[in-house]
Each structure stands twice: as C-alpha cells, then as structure tokens.
Amino acid sequence: MAEMKSRAQLAAEWGVSLSTVKRLTARADFPTAVRLGGSVRWVADEVDKWAEAQRGGRPSRYVTQYRVARDAPPVILVPAGGRVA
C-alpha cells in the first residue's frame, strides 16, 4: 500500500499551519483525498509531485524565520528532513 499523509503531516513537512494545508487541499488541482474510516489522507507520491510542480523550479527546501517575542532570538523552521538546499 502507498504511503499516506494526513493534514497534520503535510503541515509539519511544509512548515505551514493546518488552515493553510486545508486551503491548499481544497484547490481543484490538489490530488484527491482518500477516506480511511473517519480520517482523510493523501497519497504521499501524488502530493509530492503536486508540491514539486507548485515550486516551479524554486529550491525544494527553504528556511523561514519567525520572532517569538521582541527580545527572543529568531526561531528557524526547517522542513522535514532537516536539510536546507
């Protein structure tokens, strides 16, 4: 059976919120979801191909910086895999 990913897994992998993933998965060009019992999953290979097409040649890994508090040092979020291209 193919590897399946949940919204939470996609959010963690992409470094975005669940609401962003929900908005992206509602797009007509996003791969079709599969219902497994009471949960919704997407075939990992299909989602990865879709994400690659959306990047349009941009690097597949990126770093995003957020300031947690005014005096706090920046927090760097790195996508799953821990490598930055």
N, C-alpha and C positions, 0 to 999 in steps of 0.2 A: 504494500500500500504506500502511496506517495506521502511525503511529509506534509503535514497540515500546520497552518499557523492561525492563531487567534488574533483578535484586535489588539489585545494586550501585548502579544509577542511582536506584532508589527510596530506598535508604538515604541516599544523598547529598542527594537532593531534600528528604527529610523530616527529615534531621539525626538519624537513629537508626542503631543497629547493624544489621549483616546478620542477626544472630539475631532481632532484633525484626521485621525485614521477613519473615523465614522464618516466624515465628509468625503474623504478620498474614495472609500469603498462604495459610496452611493453614486459615484460617477458612472456613466454608461459604458465607458471604455475600461473600467476596472474588471478584473477576472470575476467570474461568477462564484458566489459563495456556495458552500456545501453545508447542509444542516446535518449535524450528528447529535441525535437526541435533542436536548434543549440548547445546544450550543451551535455557533456558526464558525466555520473555519474556511480557509482558502488554501488551495494547493500551492505550496511554497515555490515550486519552479515557475508556475504561472505568474505569481506575484513578483518574483524576482525579475522575470522577463519584462513585465509591465514597468517596474521601477527603473530598470535599465533604459527602456525606451523614453521614459519621462525625463531622465537626466540629459539626454541628447548630447552625449559626448563629454559632459562635465565629469569631474572626478567622482568616483563611486563612494568615497569616504570623505567626510568633512568634520570639522570641529566647530562647535557652537559655544560661545561664551555667554554666561549669564552672571549678573551680580546678584548675590543673595541678599546682601544688606549693604548699606552705604559704605561701611568700614571693612566689610568682609572681602577677602581676596576672590578673584573670579573663579567660578566653577566651570571646568571644561568637561563637556559631554562628548564622549567618543562613541560612535555607533558600535553595535555588537561586533566582536572580533578584536576590538582594541587596537586596530591598526589604522593609521591615517595615511592616505596616499599623498 
